[in-house]
Amino acid sequence: MYLGLPMTGARAPAGGQKKFARLGAEDFVCKLAGPMVEQAFTEFPAAVMALRGRLPLDEGPIGLLGG
């Protein structure tokens, strides 16, 4: 499953690629990477619950790969 990263693609900040590039140039860690990871972390429990409801996943641990 690909869940889509916050702040990318359809979830890009208002201003699109120009805004994304500007934020990265200003402070990549604090204005892009940090918020992206924090939002993904916040959304993850609900995403797992939704996937468990749609797919035959048991309640045990699941593997995670991303980057």
CHARMM-style PDB file with segment names, atoms N, HN, CA, C and O in Angstrom:
ATOM      1  N   MET     1       0.835  -1.168   0.000  1.00  0.00      PROA
ATOM      2  CA  MET     1       0.000   0.000   0.000  1.00  0.00      PROA
ATOM      3  C   MET     1       0.882   1.233   0.000  1.00  0.00      PROA
ATOM      4  O   MET     1       1.847   1.316   0.759  1.00  0.00      PROA
ATOM      5  N   TYR     2       0.558   2.166  -0.830  1.00  0.00      PROA
ATOM      6  HN  TYR     2      -0.226   2.099  -1.447  1.00  0.00      PROA
ATOM      7  CA  TYR     2       1.220   3.464  -0.794  1.00  0.00      PROA
ATOM      8  C   TYR     2       0.201   4.464  -0.269  1.00  0.00      PROA
ATOM      9  O   TYR     2      -0.851   4.657  -0.878  1.00  0.00      PROA
ATOM     10  N   LEU     3       0.501   5.093   0.844  1.00  0.00      PROA
ATOM     11  HN  LEU     3       1.355   4.936   1.339  1.00  0.00      PROA
ATOM     12  CA  LEU     3      -0.448   5.994   1.478  1.00  0.00      PROA
ATOM     13  C   LEU     3      -0.319   7.434   1.013  1.00  0.00      PROA
ATOM     14  O   LEU     3      -1.237   8.228   1.218  1.00  0.00      PROA
ATOM     15  N   GLY     4       0.767   7.780   0.408  1.00  0.00      PROA
ATOM     16  HN  GLY     4       1.513   7.135   0.242  1.00  0.00      PROA
ATOM     17  CA  GLY     4       0.968   9.163  -0.023  1.00  0.00      PROA
ATOM     18  C   GLY     4       1.491  10.013   1.116  1.00  0.00      PROA
ATOM     19  O   GLY     4       0.902  10.049   2.196  1.00  0.00      PROA
ATOM     20  N   LEU     5       2.574  10.680   0.880  1.00  0.00      PROA
ATOM     21  HN  LEU     5       3.053  10.650   0.003  1.00  0.00      PROA
ATOM     22  CA  LEU     5       3.183  11.498   1.921  1.00  0.00      PROA
ATOM     23  C   LEU     5       2.487  12.845   2.051  1.00  0.00      PROA
ATOM     24  O   LEU     5       2.075  13.436   1.053  1.00  0.00      PROA
ATOM     25  N   PRO     6       2.356  13.330   3.284  1.00  0.00      PROA
ATOM     26  CA  PRO     6       1.862  14.688   3.470  1.00  0.00      PROA
ATOM     27  C   PRO     6       2.779  15.675   2.733  1.00  0.00      PROA
ATOM     28  O   PRO     6       3.980  15.442   2.602  1.00  0.00      PROA
ATOM     29  N   MET     7       2.208  16.747   2.268  1.00  0.00      PROA
ATOM     30  HN  MET     7       1.232  16.937   2.374  1.00  0.00      PROA
ATOM     31  CA  MET     7       2.919  17.842   1.605  1.00  0.00      PROA
ATOM     32  C   MET     7       3.469  17.479   0.222  1.00  0.00      PROA
ATOM     33  O   MET     7       4.307  18.205  -0.313  1.00  0.00      PROA
ATOM     34  N   THR     8       3.010  16.369  -0.364  1.00  0.00      PROA
ATOM     35  HN  THR     8       2.329  15.779   0.071  1.00  0.00      PROA
ATOM     36  CA  THR     8       3.454  15.988  -1.703  1.00  0.00      PROA
ATOM     37  C   THR     8       2.246  15.664  -2.573  1.00  0.00      PROA
ATOM     38  O   THR     8       1.159  15.388  -2.065  1.00  0.00      PROA
ATOM     39  N   GLY     9       2.442  15.699  -3.867  1.00  0.00      PROA
ATOM     40  HN  GLY     9       3.324  15.923  -4.281  1.00  0.00      PROA
ATOM     41  CA  GLY     9       1.378  15.344  -4.810  1.00  0.00      PROA
ATOM     42  C   GLY     9       0.118  16.145  -4.574  1.00  0.00      PROA
ATOM     43  O   GLY     9       0.160  17.371  -4.472  1.00  0.00      PROA
ATOM     44  N   ALA    10      -1.003  15.452  -4.488  1.00  0.00      PROA
ATOM     45  HN  ALA    10      -1.038  14.456  -4.571  1.00  0.00      PROA
ATOM     46  CA  ALA    10      -2.296  16.112  -4.272  1.00  0.00      PROA
ATOM     47  C   ALA    10      -2.361  16.791  -2.908  1.00  0.00      PROA
ATOM     48  O   ALA    10      -3.232  17.628  -2.670  1.00  0.00      PROA
ATOM     49  N   ARG    11      -1.447  16.435  -2.015  1.00  0.00      PROA
ATOM     50  HN  ARG    11      -0.739  15.756  -2.208  1.00  0.00      PROA
ATOM     51  CA  ARG    11      -1.444  17.005  -0.668  1.00  0.00      PROA
ATOM     52  C   ARG    11      -0.388  18.099  -0.517  1.00  0.00      PROA
ATOM     53  O   ARG    11      -0.017  18.460   0.600  1.00  0.00      PROA
ATOM     54  N   ALA    12       0.083  18.615  -1.622  1.00  0.00      PROA
ATOM     55  HN  ALA    12      -0.219  18.323  -2.530  1.00  0.00      PROA
ATOM     56  CA  ALA    12       1.103  19.679  -1.607  1.00  0.00      PROA
ATOM     57  C   ALA    12       0.541  20.940  -0.961  1.00  0.00      PROA
ATOM     58  O   ALA    12      -0.666  21.176  -1.007  1.00  0.00      PROA
ATOM     59  N   PRO    13       1.403  21.744  -0.362  1.00  0.00      PROA
ATOM     60  CA  PRO    13       0.930  22.998   0.231  1.00  0.00      PROA
ATOM     61  C   PRO    13       0.391  23.940  -0.848  1.00  0.00      PROA
ATOM     62  O   PRO    13       0.772  23.855  -2.016  1.00  0.00      PROA
ATOM     63  N   ALA    14      -0.494  24.828  -0.433  1.00  0.00      PROA
ATOM     64  HN  ALA    14      -0.803  24.897   0.515  1.00  0.00      PROA
ATOM     65  CA  ALA    14      -0.999  25.838  -1.361  1.00  0.00      PROA
ATOM     66  C   ALA    14       0.202  26.580  -1.931  1.00  0.00      PROA
ATOM     67  O   ALA    14       1.094  26.984  -1.185  1.00  0.00      PROA
ATOM     68  N   GLY    15       0.229  26.756  -3.212  1.00  0.00      PROA
ATOM     69  HN  GLY    15      -0.496  26.428  -3.818  1.00  0.00      PROA
ATOM     70  CA  GLY    15       1.379  27.376  -3.864  1.00  0.00      PROA
ATOM     71  C   GLY    15       2.189  26.359  -4.654  1.00  0.00      PROA
ATOM     72  O   GLY    15       3.097  26.723  -5.401  1.00  0.00      PROA
ATOM     73  N   GLY    16       1.852  25.062  -4.483  1.00  0.00      PROA
ATOM     74  HN  GLY    16       1.114  24.767  -3.876  1.00  0.00      PROA
ATOM     75  CA  GLY    16       2.451  23.997  -5.284  1.00  0.00      PROA
ATOM     76  C   GLY    16       3.955  23.856  -5.171  1.00  0.00      PROA
ATOM     77  O   GLY    16       4.545  24.062  -4.111  1.00  0.00      PROA
ATOM     78  N   GLN    17       4.563  23.497  -6.300  1.00  0.00      PROA
ATOM     79  HN  GLN    17       4.083  23.329  -7.162  1.00  0.00      PROA
ATOM     80  CA  GLN    17       5.997  23.218  -6.352  1.00  0.00      PROA
ATOM     81  C   GLN    17       6.850  24.426  -5.954  1.00  0.00      PROA
ATOM     82  O   GLN    17       7.887  24.269  -5.310  1.00  0.00      PROA
ATOM     83  N   LYS    18       6.420  25.617  -6.331  1.00  0.00      PROA
ATOM     84  HN  LYS    18       5.577  25.745  -6.854  1.00  0.00      PROA
ATOM     85  CA  LYS    18       7.187  26.814  -5.972  1.00  0.00      PROA
ATOM     86  C   LYS    18       7.239  26.980  -4.453  1.00  0.00      PROA
ATOM     87  O   LYS    18       8.298  27.263  -3.893  1.00  0.00      PROA
ATOM     88  N   LYS    19       6.115  26.806  -3.803  1.00  0.00      PROA
ATOM     89  HN  LYS    19       5.255  26.577  -4.259  1.00  0.00      PROA
ATOM     90  CA  LYS    19       6.066  26.920  -2.345  1.00  0.00      PROA
ATOM     91  C   LYS    19       6.903  25.807  -1.719  1.00  0.00      PROA
ATOM     92  O   LYS    19       7.659  26.054  -0.779  1.00  0.00      PROA
ATOM     93  N   PHE    20       6.774  24.589  -2.232  1.00  0.00      PROA
ATOM     94  HN  PHE    20       6.160  24.388  -2.995  1.00  0.00      PROA
ATOM     95  CA  PHE    20       7.538  23.449  -1.723  1.00  0.00      PROA
ATOM     96  C   PHE    20       9.039  23.730  -1.826  1.00  0.00      PROA
ATOM     97  O   PHE    20       9.782  23.512  -0.869  1.00  0.00      PROA
ATOM     98  N   ALA    21       9.471  24.207  -2.972  1.00  0.00      PROA
ATOM     99  HN  ALA    21       8.867  24.383  -3.749  1.00  0.00      PROA
ATOM    100  CA  ALA    21      10.887  24.517  -3.189  1.00  0.00      PROA
ATOM    101  C   ALA    21      11.353  25.645  -2.276  1.00  0.00      PROA
ATOM    102  O   ALA    21      12.459  25.598  -1.737  1.00  0.00      PROA
ATOM    103  N   ARG    22      10.507  26.661  -2.104  1.00  0.00      PROA
ATOM    104  HN  ARG    22       9.608  26.699  -2.542  1.00  0.00      PROA
ATOM    105  CA  ARG    22      10.877  27.776  -1.234  1.00  0.00      PROA
ATOM    106  C   ARG    22      11.036  27.320   0.210  1.00  0.00      PROA
ATOM    107  O   ARG    22      11.997  27.700   0.879  1.00  0.00      PROA
ATOM    108  N   LEU    23      10.101  26.508   0.693  1.00  0.00      PROA
ATOM    109  HN  LEU    23       9.321  26.199   0.150  1.00  0.00      PROA
ATOM    110  CA  LEU    23      10.197  25.988   2.054  1.00  0.00      PROA
ATOM    111  C   LEU    23      11.470  25.174   2.241  1.00  0.00      PROA
ATOM    112  O   LEU    23      12.156  25.304   3.254  1.00  0.00      PROA
ATOM    113  N   GLY    24      11.781  24.335   1.258  1.00  0.00      PROA
ATOM    114  HN  GLY    24      11.223  24.229   0.435  1.00  0.00      PROA
ATOM    115  CA  GLY    24      12.996  23.531   1.327  1.00  0.00      PROA
ATOM    116  C   GLY    24      14.248  24.366   1.327  1.00  0.00      PROA
ATOM    117  O   GLY    24      15.204  24.058   2.038  1.00  0.00      PROA
ATOM    118  N   ALA    25      14.256  25.418   0.541  1.00  0.00      PROA
ATOM    119  HN  ALA    25      13.479  25.669  -0.037  1.00  0.00      PROA
ATOM    120  CA  ALA    25      15.426  26.298   0.485  1.00  0.00      PROA
ATOM    121  C   ALA    25      15.592  27.088   1.784  1.00  0.00      PROA
ATOM    122  O   ALA    25      16.717  27.354   2.207  1.00  0.00      PROA
ATOM    123  N   GLU    26      14.486  27.461   2.412  1.00  0.00      PROA
ATOM    124  HN  GLU    26      13.572  27.245   2.068  1.00  0.00      PROA
ATOM    125  CA  GLU    26      14.544  28.233   3.659  1.00  0.00      PROA
ATOM    126  C   GLU    26      15.074  27.377   4.809  1.00  0.00      PROA
ATOM    127  O   GLU    26      15.993  27.784   5.519  1.00  0.00      PROA
ATOM    128  N   ASP    27      14.493  26.197   4.988  1.00  0.00      PROA
ATOM    129  HN  ASP    27      13.746  25.867   4.411  1.00  0.00      PROA
ATOM    130  CA  ASP    27      14.913  25.306   6.078  1.00  0.00      PROA
ATOM    131  C   ASP    27      14.308  23.933   5.817  1.00  0.00      PROA
ATOM    132  O   ASP    27      13.181  23.648   6.223  1.00  0.00      PROA
ATOM    133  N   PHE    28      15.074  23.089   5.134  1.00  0.00      PROA
ATOM    134  HN  PHE    28      15.990  23.321   4.805  1.00  0.00      PROA
ATOM    135  CA  PHE    28      14.557  21.788   4.717  1.00  0.00      PROA
ATOM    136  C   PHE    28      14.041  20.957   5.892  1.00  0.00      PROA
ATOM    137  O   PHE    28      12.963  20.368   5.807  1.00  0.00      PROA
ATOM    138  N   VAL    29      14.791  20.906   6.968  1.00  0.00      PROA
ATOM    139  HN  VAL    29      15.667  21.384   7.036  1.00  0.00      PROA
ATOM    140  CA  VAL    29      14.416  20.053   8.097  1.00  0.00      PROA
ATOM    141  C   VAL    29      13.187  20.594   8.827  1.00  0.00      PROA
ATOM    142  O   VAL    29      12.230  19.854   9.054  1.00  0.00      PROA
ATOM    143  N   CYS    30      13.202  21.859   9.192  1.00  0.00      PROA
ATOM    144  HN  CYS    30      13.980  22.460   9.008  1.00  0.00      PROA
ATOM    145  CA  CYS    30      12.123  22.417  10.009  1.00  0.00      PROA
ATOM    146  C   CYS    30      10.857  22.764   9.228  1.00  0.00      PROA
ATOM    147  O   CYS    30       9.764  22.771   9.796  1.00  0.00      PROA
ATOM    148  N   LYS    31      10.990  23.050   7.943  1.00  0.00      PROA
ATOM    149  HN  LYS    31      11.877  23.044   7.482  1.00  0.00      PROA
ATOM    150  CA  LYS    31       9.818  23.480   7.184  1.00  0.00      PROA
ATOM    151  C   LYS    31       9.286  22.426   6.222  1.00  0.00      PROA
ATOM    152  O   LYS    31       8.176  22.572   5.710  1.00  0.00      PROA
ATOM    153  N   LEU    32      10.055  21.360   5.961  1.00  0.00      PROA
ATOM    154  HN  LEU    32      10.957  21.241   6.377  1.00  0.00      PROA
ATOM    155  CA  LEU    32       9.561  20.297   5.077  1.00  0.00      PROA
ATOM    156  C   LEU    32       9.625  18.923   5.737  1.00  0.00      PROA
ATOM    157  O   LEU    32       8.592  18.315   6.020  1.00  0.00      PROA
ATOM    158  N   ALA    33      10.835  18.441   5.980  1.00  0.00      PROA
ATOM    159  HN  ALA    33      11.673  18.935   5.750  1.00  0.00      PROA
ATOM    160  CA  ALA    33      10.986  17.075   6.486  1.00  0.00      PROA
ATOM    161  C   ALA    33      10.284  16.889   7.824  1.00  0.00      PROA
ATOM    162  O   ALA    33       9.549  15.919   8.006  1.00  0.00      PROA
ATOM    163  N   GLY    34      10.501  17.801   8.754  1.00  0.00      PROA
ATOM    164  HN  GLY    34      11.098  18.589   8.606  1.00  0.00      PROA
ATOM    165  CA  GLY    34       9.881  17.686  10.073  1.00  0.00      PROA
ATOM    166  C   GLY    34       8.363  17.655  10.007  1.00  0.00      PROA
ATOM    167  O   GLY    34       7.753  16.712  10.511  1.00  0.00      PROA
ATOM    168  N   PRO    35       7.733  18.662   9.400  1.00  0.00      PROA
ATOM    169  CA  PRO    35       6.280  18.651   9.312  1.00  0.00      PROA
ATOM    170  C   PRO    35       5.722  17.448   8.542  1.00  0.00      PROA
ATOM    171  O   PRO    35       4.656  16.936   8.883  1.00  0.00      PROA
ATOM    172  N   MET    36       6.434  16.998   7.512  1.00  0.00      PROA
ATOM    173  HN  MET    36       7.300  17.414   7.235  1.00  0.00      PROA
ATOM    174  CA  MET    36       5.986  15.848   6.738  1.00  0.00      PROA
ATOM    175  C   MET    36       5.959  14.591   7.613  1.00  0.00      PROA
ATOM    176  O   MET    36       4.982  13.843   7.604  1.00  0.00      PROA
ATOM    177  N   VAL    37       7.025  14.368   8.360  1.00  0.00      PROA
ATOM    178  HN  VAL    37       7.819  14.976   8.368  1.00  0.00      PROA
ATOM    179  CA  VAL    37       7.109  13.200   9.232  1.00  0.00      PROA
ATOM    180  C   VAL    37       6.097  13.299  10.368  1.00  0.00      PROA
ATOM    181  O   VAL    37       5.437  12.313  10.697  1.00  0.00      PROA
ATOM    182  N   GLU    38       5.971  14.471  10.965  1.00  0.00      PROA
ATOM    183  HN  GLU    38       6.507  15.272  10.698  1.00  0.00      PROA
ATOM    184  CA  GLU    38       5.022  14.646  12.065  1.00  0.00      PROA
ATOM    185  C   GLU    38       3.587  14.377  11.616  1.00  0.00      PROA
ATOM    186  O   GLU    38       2.832  13.714  12.327  1.00  0.00      PROA
ATOM    187  N   GLN    39       3.207  14.883  10.449  1.00  0.00      PROA
ATOM    188  HN  GLN    39       3.820  15.422   9.872  1.00  0.00      PROA
ATOM    189  CA  GLN    39       1.853  14.673   9.962  1.00  0.00      PROA
ATOM    190  C   GLN    39       1.634  13.200   9.614  1.00  0.00      PROA
ATOM    191  O   GLN    39       0.578  12.648   9.923  1.00  0.00      PROA
ATOM    192  N   ALA    40       2.604  12.562   8.984  1.00  0.00      PROA
ATOM    193  HN  ALA    40       3.462  13.010   8.733  1.00  0.00      PROA
ATOM    194  CA  ALA    40       2.481  11.138   8.656  1.00  0.00      PROA
ATOM    195  C   ALA    40       2.346  10.311   9.935  1.00  0.00      PROA
ATOM    196  O   ALA    40       1.542   9.380   9.985  1.00  0.00      PROA
ATOM    197  N   PHE    41       3.121  10.640  10.964  1.00  0.00      PROA
ATOM    198  HN  PHE    41       3.774  11.396  10.923  1.00  0.00      PROA
ATOM    199  CA  PHE    41       3.062   9.942  12.242  1.00  0.00      PROA
ATOM    200  C   PHE    41       1.677  10.094  12.878  1.00  0.00      PROA
ATOM    201  O   PHE    41       1.123   9.134  13.414  1.00  0.00      PROA
ATOM    202  N   THR    42       1.131  11.297  12.812  1.00  0.00      PROA
ATOM    203  HN  THR    42       1.582  12.076  12.377  1.00  0.00      PROA
ATOM    204  CA  THR    42      -0.192  11.560  13.373  1.00  0.00      PROA
ATOM    205  C   THR    42      -1.280  10.789  12.632  1.00  0.00      PROA
ATOM    206  O   THR    42      -2.217  10.289  13.253  1.00  0.00      PROA
ATOM    207  N   GLU    43      -1.163  10.691  11.323  1.00  0.00      PROA
ATOM    208  HN  GLU    43      -0.402  11.097  10.818  1.00  0.00      PROA
ATOM    209  CA  GLU    43      -2.175  10.028  10.498  1.00  0.00      PROA
ATOM    210  C   GLU    43      -2.069   8.506  10.511  1.00  0.00      PROA
ATOM    211  O   GLU    43      -3.032   7.820  10.169  1.00  0.00      PROA
ATOM    212  N   PHE    44      -0.915   7.970  10.899  1.00  0.00      PROA
ATOM    213  HN  PHE    44      -0.133   8.527  11.176  1.00  0.00      PROA
ATOM    214  CA  PHE    44      -0.662   6.548  10.738  1.00  0.00      PROA
ATOM    215  C   PHE    44      -1.647   5.638  11.476  1.00  0.00      PROA
ATOM    216  O   PHE    44      -2.115   4.677  10.864  1.00  0.00      PROA
ATOM    217  N   PRO    45      -1.997   5.870  12.749  1.00  0.00      PROA
ATOM    218  CA  PRO    45      -2.928   4.954  13.413  1.00  0.00      PROA
ATOM    219  C   PRO    45      -4.270   4.827  12.685  1.00  0.00      PROA
ATOM    220  O   PRO    45      -4.793   3.721  12.548  1.00  0.00      PROA
ATOM    221  N   ALA    46      -4.821   5.932  12.224  1.00  0.00      PROA
ATOM    222  HN  ALA    46      -4.396   6.830  12.335  1.00  0.00      PROA
ATOM    223  CA  ALA    46      -6.093   5.884  11.499  1.00  0.00      PROA
ATOM    224  C   ALA    46      -5.934   5.169  10.163  1.00  0.00      PROA
ATOM    225  O   ALA    46      -6.835   4.449   9.733  1.00  0.00      PROA
ATOM    226  N   ALA    47      -4.791   5.362   9.503  1.00  0.00      PROA
ATOM    227  HN  ALA    47      -4.059   5.947   9.852  1.00  0.00      PROA
ATOM    228  CA  ALA    47      -4.544   4.684   8.227  1.00  0.00      PROA
ATOM    229  C   ALA    47      -4.458   3.176   8.431  1.00  0.00      PROA
ATOM    230  O   ALA    47      -4.995   2.414   7.627  1.00  0.00      PROA
ATOM    231  N   VAL    48      -3.790   2.737   9.496  1.00  0.00      PROA
ATOM    232  HN  VAL    48      -3.354   3.356  10.149  1.00  0.00      PROA
ATOM    233  CA  VAL    48      -3.695   1.300   9.780  1.00  0.00      PROA
ATOM    234  C   VAL    48      -5.068   0.728  10.071  1.00  0.00      PROA
ATOM    235  O   VAL    48      -5.400  -0.353   9.585  1.00  0.00      PROA
ATOM    236  N   MET    49      -5.872   1.431  10.854  1.00  0.00      PROA
ATOM    237  HN  MET    49      -5.602   2.310  11.249  1.00  0.00      PROA
ATOM    238  CA  MET    49      -7.230   0.952  11.146  1.00  0.00      PROA
ATOM    239  C   MET    49      -8.045   0.826   9.867  1.00  0.00      PROA
ATOM    240  O   MET    49      -8.775  -0.150   9.692  1.00  0.00      PROA
ATOM    241  N   ALA    50      -7.930   1.799   8.974  1.00  0.00      PROA
ATOM    242  HN  ALA    50      -7.337   2.592   9.116  1.00  0.00      PROA
ATOM    243  CA  ALA    50      -8.669   1.748   7.708  1.00  0.00      PROA
ATOM    244  C   ALA    50      -8.199   0.574   6.858  1.00  0.00      PROA
ATOM    245  O   ALA    50      -9.019  -0.112   6.248  1.00  0.00      PROA
ATOM    246  N   LEU    51      -6.894   0.336   6.811  1.00  0.00      PROA
ATOM    247  HN  LEU    51      -6.229   0.894   7.306  1.00  0.00      PROA
ATOM    248  CA  LEU    51      -6.374  -0.793   6.042  1.00  0.00      PROA
ATOM    249  C   LEU    51      -6.810  -2.118   6.639  1.00  0.00      PROA
ATOM    250  O   LEU    51      -7.158  -3.040   5.902  1.00  0.00      PROA
ATOM    251  N   ARG    52      -6.797  -2.230   7.951  1.00  0.00      PROA
ATOM    252  HN  ARG    52      -6.514  -1.481   8.550  1.00  0.00      PROA
ATOM    253  CA  ARG    52      -7.254  -3.463   8.601  1.00  0.00      PROA
ATOM    254  C   ARG    52      -8.728  -3.722   8.289  1.00  0.00      PROA
ATOM    255  O   ARG    52      -9.142  -4.877   8.200  1.00  0.00      PROA
ATOM    256  N   GLY    53      -9.516  -2.676   8.125  1.00  0.00      PROA
ATOM    257  HN  GLY    53      -9.179  -1.738   8.197  1.00  0.00      PROA
ATOM    258  CA  GLY    53     -10.924  -2.834   7.775  1.00  0.00      PROA
ATOM    259  C   GLY    53     -11.134  -3.272   6.332  1.00  0.00      PROA
ATOM    260  O   GLY    53     -12.168  -3.862   6.018  1.00  0.00      PROA
ATOM    261  N   ARG    54     -10.185  -3.001   5.453  1.00  0.00      PROA
ATOM    262  HN  ARG    54      -9.345  -2.522   5.708  1.00  0.00      PROA
ATOM    263  CA  ARG    54     -10.324  -3.317   4.029  1.00  0.00      PROA
ATOM    264  C   ARG    54      -9.570  -4.568   3.609  1.00  0.00      PROA
ATOM    265  O   ARG    54      -9.928  -5.214   2.624  1.00  0.00      PROA
ATOM    266  N   LEU    55      -8.528  -4.909   4.355  1.00  0.00      PROA
ATOM    267  HN  LEU    55      -8.237  -4.384   5.155  1.00  0.00      PROA
ATOM    268  CA  LEU    55      -7.660  -6.021   3.975  1.00  0.00      PROA
ATOM    269  C   LEU    55      -7.643  -7.074   5.077  1.00  0.00      PROA
ATOM    270  O   LEU    55      -7.923  -6.768   6.236  1.00  0.00      PROA
ATOM    271  N   PRO    56      -7.319  -8.305   4.723  1.00  0.00      PROA
ATOM    272  CA  PRO    56      -7.290  -9.364   5.736  1.00  0.00      PROA
ATOM    273  C   PRO    56      -6.022  -9.306   6.604  1.00  0.00      PROA
ATOM    274  O   PRO    56      -5.187 -10.209   6.554  1.00  0.00      PROA
ATOM    275  N   LEU    57      -5.892  -8.257   7.382  1.00  0.00      PROA
ATOM    276  HN  LEU    57      -6.570  -7.523   7.422  1.00  0.00      PROA
ATOM    277  CA  LEU    57      -4.754  -8.102   8.291  1.00  0.00      PROA
ATOM    278  C   LEU    57      -5.212  -8.446   9.698  1.00  0.00      PROA
ATOM    279  O   LEU    57      -6.248  -7.957  10.148  1.00  0.00      PROA
ATOM    280  N   ASP    58      -4.459  -9.273  10.391  1.00  0.00      PROA
ATOM    281  HN  ASP    58      -3.617  -9.670  10.025  1.00  0.00      PROA
ATOM    282  CA  ASP    58      -4.828  -9.569  11.769  1.00  0.00      PROA
ATOM    283  C   ASP    58      -4.342  -8.447  12.683  1.00  0.00      PROA
ATOM    284  O   ASP    58      -3.778  -7.459  12.212  1.00  0.00      PROA
ATOM    285  N   GLU    59      -4.555  -8.595  13.961  1.00  0.00      PROA
ATOM    286  HN  GLU    59      -5.013  -9.397  14.344  1.00  0.00      PROA
ATOM    287  CA  GLU    59      -4.234  -7.540  14.913  1.00  0.00      PROA
ATOM    288  C   GLU    59      -2.754  -7.481  15.297  1.00  0.00      PROA
ATOM    289  O   GLU    59      -2.349  -6.590  16.043  1.00  0.00      PROA
ATOM    290  N   GLY    60      -1.953  -8.404  14.805  1.00  0.00      PROA
ATOM    291  HN  GLY    60      -2.281  -9.128  14.199  1.00  0.00      PROA
ATOM    292  CA  GLY    60      -0.535  -8.423  15.142  1.00  0.00      PROA
ATOM    293  C   GLY    60       0.225  -7.300  14.464  1.00  0.00      PROA
ATOM    294  O   GLY    60      -0.354  -6.479  13.753  1.00  0.00      PROA
ATOM    295  N   PRO    61       1.524  -7.275  14.693  1.00  0.00      PROA
ATOM    296  CA  PRO    61       2.357  -6.244  14.077  1.00  0.00      PROA
ATOM    297  C   PRO    61       2.328  -6.343  12.556  1.00  0.00      PROA
ATOM    298  O   PRO    61       2.098  -7.414  11.995  1.00  0.00      PROA
ATOM    299  N   ILE    62       2.561  -5.235  11.911  1.00  0.00      PROA
ATOM    300  HN  ILE    62       2.748  -4.365  12.367  1.00  0.00      PROA
ATOM    301  CA  ILE    62       2.657  -5.214  10.460  1.00  0.00      PROA
ATOM    302  C   ILE    62       4.035  -4.689  10.075  1.00  0.00      PROA
ATOM    303  O   ILE    62       4.681  -3.994  10.859  1.00  0.00      PROA
ATOM    304  N   GLY    63       4.477  -5.019   8.881  1.00  0.00      PROA
ATOM    305  HN  GLY    63       3.952  -5.584   8.244  1.00  0.00      PROA
ATOM    306  CA  GLY    63       5.734  -4.479   8.381  1.00  0.00      PROA
ATOM    307  C   GLY    63       5.502  -3.100   7.802  1.00  0.00      PROA
ATOM    308  O   GLY    63       4.430  -2.801   7.278  1.00  0.00      PROA
ATOM    309  N   LEU    64       6.509  -2.277   7.903  1.00  0.00      PROA
ATOM    310  HN  LEU    64       7.380  -2.520   8.328  1.00  0.00      PROA
ATOM    311  CA  LEU    64       6.409  -0.920   7.381  1.00  0.00      PROA
ATOM    312  C   LEU    64       7.688  -0.594   6.628  1.00  0.00      PROA
ATOM    313  O   LEU    64       8.793  -0.837   7.113  1.00  0.00      PROA
ATOM    314  N   LEU    65       7.519  -0.048   5.451  1.00  0.00      PROA
ATOM    315  HN  LEU    65       6.622   0.148   5.057  1.00  0.00      PROA
ATOM    316  CA  LEU    65       8.656   0.370   4.639  1.00  0.00      PROA
ATOM    317  C   LEU    65       8.290   1.720   4.049  1.00  0.00      PROA
ATOM    318  O   LEU    65       7.184   1.896   3.537  1.00  0.00      PROA
ATOM    319  N   GLY    66       9.184   2.650   4.116  1.00  0.00      PROA
ATOM    320  HN  GLY    66      10.082   2.507   4.532  1.00  0.00      PROA
ATOM    321  CA  GLY    66       8.881   3.947   3.555  1.00  0.00      PROA
ATOM    322  C   GLY    66      10.086   4.842   3.576  1.00  0.00      PROA
ATOM    323  O   GLY    66      11.125   4.515   4.148  1.00  0.00      PROA
ATOM    324  N   GLY    67       9.930   5.956   2.954  1.00  0.00      PROA
ATOM    325  HN  GLY    67       9.086   6.222   2.489  1.00  0.00      PROA
ATOM    326  CA  GLY    67      11.031   6.898   2.970  1.00  0.00      PROA
ATOM    327  C   GLY    67      10.795   8.030   2.028  1.00  0.00      PROA
ATOM    328  OT1 GLY    67      11.633   8.924   1.915  1.00  0.00      PROA
TER     329      GLY     67
END
